[in-house]
């Protein structure tokens, strides 16, 4: 049975269209109330391509009023699956003087090949009618692929020749630091402000134009931020042969779960935590590599007038309670019946950083006679994320509680800390990472570092930023810390709470030794652990 197209009157009296698929599913190409309403999504679309390809056109309501703004020099390719709709397409385009090729299900792609050979357009603009395209995606994709067969692909020398990278840029952690590091490495950072595009048609159009105009050596994203839900970024970069670098600085499992369809062979994954590399390889990335965090001297170099410490002992960070934990619970089918499972699971992770939460979930649930109310990936992944978060909160509470009698002061998340510790804690207001964190670190004589449980071996930002700010930090014992720094010459670690208390007392009394360790750590960071070094490592991977 073939799918069938039906034209019918919408509620406002204009013609609408729907399709009945072979499985008898009905899909609407246009609104059943007012088909012309979709034109609002295309209001700001500008025609710019030497060759403009309309992939799916439907009844044309979305572009009917804009067709006259098409440049006369542009070659037009109108691809519409249904022969019944091609006639309407031809009527709409009849007033244009452009070279136009119409393609339907009864046409082969030879028309596109001959057109490209004859006119050799320099820029391609693809304008999709989303509903039409999604219904018959398998029809449209081969035609679009044909457009890119002769397009130049990325080469190993592209970085040296073009020295341009598209940075997916919003307001997320590390994006500004990476932007600066690209520029320092003589790579022009072209910012793609993904938060500026409310509609996929504008997101896709801007990205396609940017790639053709700037010819980037690669695209870079932090945590897949800026990836769209329609796989447009993945499809466009793959067609143009542009590598995409994704640097994960949080547990990638909840991120990838929602965006697995967008992972293509032109993408490499970097992770600040080694234990996630196998997962990333299995998720479809062509390569997964370790890349630790670093520091940015523009943010954390000591102030010109050195700040003398006024706080003996401090911790900068959140309590990891209600606000964020609650948001995780909202992402899956949380039930109070899971409490008897998450509490012991988080305790096991707390006692053993390598405890396999996901792989142990079913056995632990069976042992505790807890019936999981779901079996799907989404709910299981977010349940594990909640367990890891809970373990991290318990870890912070345990260390901080054990230091309150030493006069420890907390900076950031006053509401969370008071909820967790009560009124006995000395808590300061929230801090802006980019504007004031440096001075906060600098005024603390000894900073305490507590690593999140999502990081079995990796180090967090504090081990780099605190010494760069000219201050002293004592960190929990992470395997990567010993690889990145010379312990104890450049970094001091603690094994447990008693060890931490002893080292706090000793280093508070020995300023000369503190100063020497800060200086040694800063030298190591400036030579090896700035974001400019991380970008250099990325460039080497792309050669």
Beta strands, then each sheet from edge to edge (+ up, - down):
strand 1: 4-9
strand 2: 15-20
strand 3: 26-28
strand 4: 51-55
strand 5: 75-79
strand 6: 100-103
strand 7: 124-128
strand 8: 164-168
strand 9: 188-192
strand 10: 218-222
strand 11: 243-248
strand 12: 267-271
strand 13: 287-290
strand 14: 311-316
strand 15: 409-411
strand 16: 426-428
strand 17: 444-449
strand 18: 472-476
strand 19: 492-494
sheet 1: 1+ 2- 3+
sheet 2: 6+ 5+ 4+ 7+
sheet 3: 9+ 8+ 10+ 11+ 12+ 13+
sheet 4: 16+ 15+ 14+ 17+ 18+ 19+
end
